[in-house]
Amino acid sequence: EITKPRREAIYEEVARLLVPDGHFYLTEPARPEGGVGLLWHTVFWSLNRIERRTASELFDEKLISELKTAGFQLDEELRTNLGFFQCLKCSKA
């Protein structure tokens, strides 16, 4: 699992390496909003098959807030795999 202190170190390194006007994509677990994705999410979590603690730290806008605190801005948000993952296009604020 990638804990919050480790993610903060990763953000610092991304900020250091990112070229001016550059952007990066970050993909992390998300909570699906409905349909098959929500059903799959519920079953998957009930079986404890994913890194549950770290993943739950990133749900419900927490990841976006964490990125903004690290000095990035959200340029675009995409959902993938039935909404089970969020893909964030970010750049330096």
N, C-alpha and C positions, 0 to 999 in steps of 0.2 A: 504494500500500500504506500502511496505517496502522501505523507502527512503534510499538514499546513506549513511547518518550517521548511520542509524540502521544496514545496511548491513555491514559497517565497524566494528561495535561492534560485530556483529555475526562472522565475520572472525577472530577477535581477540579471541573470545571464542573458536572457532574451533581450532585455532592454539594452544591455551592453553591445550585443551583436547586431541588433536590428539597424539596418541602414536608414538614413533619413527618408521619410515618406514611405517606409516599408511597412509591411503588415505580416502577421503570422496567424495560423489557424490552430485552435485548441479544441480538441474533441474529448468530451467527458460524459459520464452517465447523466441521464436526465429522467425526469418523471413524465411519462407519457400523459397526454391530456384526455385520452379516451380511446374507445374502440379496442381493436386487437392488441395494440401496443400496451394499453393499460392492463389488459388481462394477462399478457405475457409478463409484464413487469411484476404483477402481484404474485404470479406463480413462481417466478424466478427468485424473488425476495423471500418467499415463504420457504424455499429450499436452501436458503443461505449459500447460493452459488457464486456470489460476487463479493467484492471487497466492500462489505456493507457499511462499515463506519466511515471510511474515506468518501465513498460515493454519496452518502447522505449529507456529508458536509458541503457538497457541491450543488445540491438540489435547491429549487425555489429561489433563484436569483443570487444565491450565495456566491457562486463562482464569478458572476459578473461583478458583484460588489468587491470581491477579492482582487480581481483584475484592475478595477478602478483605483482601489487603494494602492496598488503597485505602480500606478502611473500610466495605465493603458486606457484606451477608449474602445468601446464596442462599435464596430463598423457594420456588422451584419451577424444575424443569428439564424442558423439553419437547424432543422431537426432531421435526424437520419434514423434508419432502421425502426420504423413505426413509432418514432418519437422517443426511442429508448436512449438515444445519444443526442447531445447538443454539440454543434460545431460552431465555434465563435471565431469570426474574423476580427482581429484586433490590430490596433496600431498605437504608437506612443501618443499620449494626450498632449 
